[in-house]
Amino acid sequence: MATAKTRSGPGRRLAARLLRVLLALAVILAGLGWYYGPQLSQRAEAGTAYGARVACSCRYLGGRDLEDCRKDFEPGMELVSLSEDVEQKSVTASVPLLASQTATFRESYGCVLERWER
């Protein structure tokens, strides 16, 4: 009768330890996401709204290049990215996976944010 051999030794112990560490990190990250997630989401929404409005004004009222408009951002807005739709005269600011906001230039009104859906 043949018996199946199981591997044991340093390699298997190391793999088991690594698995436990990765599982612990996943639990910690999930807990942090649960605790800080709403606050991060709200900050991202405010940051993208501010970024879209400022960049739209800079671009379509000031006539500056969109990349140059990043100089007008407050410290801590490094994650906010900008894109523009030249035809619509709008600028969209976004933070990946968290928030996005668009401001559109309108004659006599300046740059107006899209309506927030809640």
N, C-alpha and C positions, 0 to 999 in steps of 0.2 A: 504494500500500500504506500502510495506516494503522498507526501505532505507538502503543502505549499510553504515556501520559505518567505518570511517577512524580512524586510530590510530593517535594520536597526543600526545604531551607531551615531557618530557625530553629524553626518549629513541629514539624517532624519530628524534629529533633535533640533538642529539649526532651522530646518524648514518649519517645524512645529512652532518654534519660538518666533520666527519671522511672521508666521500666520497670526499668532496671538498679538504681536505688536501692530500689525496692519489692521486687525479687527479693533483693537483699542483705539487706534488713530481714527478709524472710521466712526466709531461711537462718539469720540470727542468732537470731531468735525460736525457730525450731525447735531450734537447738543449745542455747539456754538452757533450753527446755522439757525436752529430753532430759537435760541435766545436772542441773537443779534439780527436775525433776518429782517424783521419788520423795520427796525431802525435803519439798516442799510438800504432797504428798498425805498424808504421815505427820503433819505438823503440823496439817493440816486435820482429820484424823481425831481427833487428840488434842483439838484445840480444840472440835470439835463435841461430843465426849463430855463434856468438862468443862462446856461451855455448857449442854447438855441437863440434866445432873445438877444443876448449880447453879440453873438457872432453874426446874426442876421442884420442887426443895426450897423455893426462894423463893416460888413460886406456891402450892403445895399444903400446905406445912408452915408457911410464914410468912404466907400469905394476902395477899401483895402482888400488885399488878397486874403482868402480864408485862413491860410496858415498863419499869416501875420496877426489875425484876430485872436489867436490863442494867447497872445501877450496880454490881452485884457482879462483873462481868467484869473480867478482867485487862487491862492495856493491850495493844494489838495484836490485840484480838478484834473489831475494827470490822466485819470481813467476815462474821462469824457472825450469821445471822438466826434468829429464833425464831418458832415457831408452836405453837399448842396444840390439843389435842383434849379439850374439856371433858368429854365423855361418858366417854372412856377415862382421864381424869386423867393425860394425858401431854403432854410438851413435846418438840418436835423442834427441834434446832439444825442448821443446814446452812450450808455454804460452797458457793456455786453451782459446779457442774461438778466438785467435788472430793470432798466428803464430806457425810454426813448421819447423825445419831444421835438416837435417841429414848430418853427416860427416862420411866418410868411410875410413878406413886405407887401403892404397895401398903401396905395397912394392916399395921402391925407391922414392916414392912421399910423404909419410907421410899421414896425414889425410886430405882428400879432401872433400870440401862441395859439395852437390848436386847443380846442375845448378838451378839458380833462374828463375822461370817462371813469366813473367810480361805481 
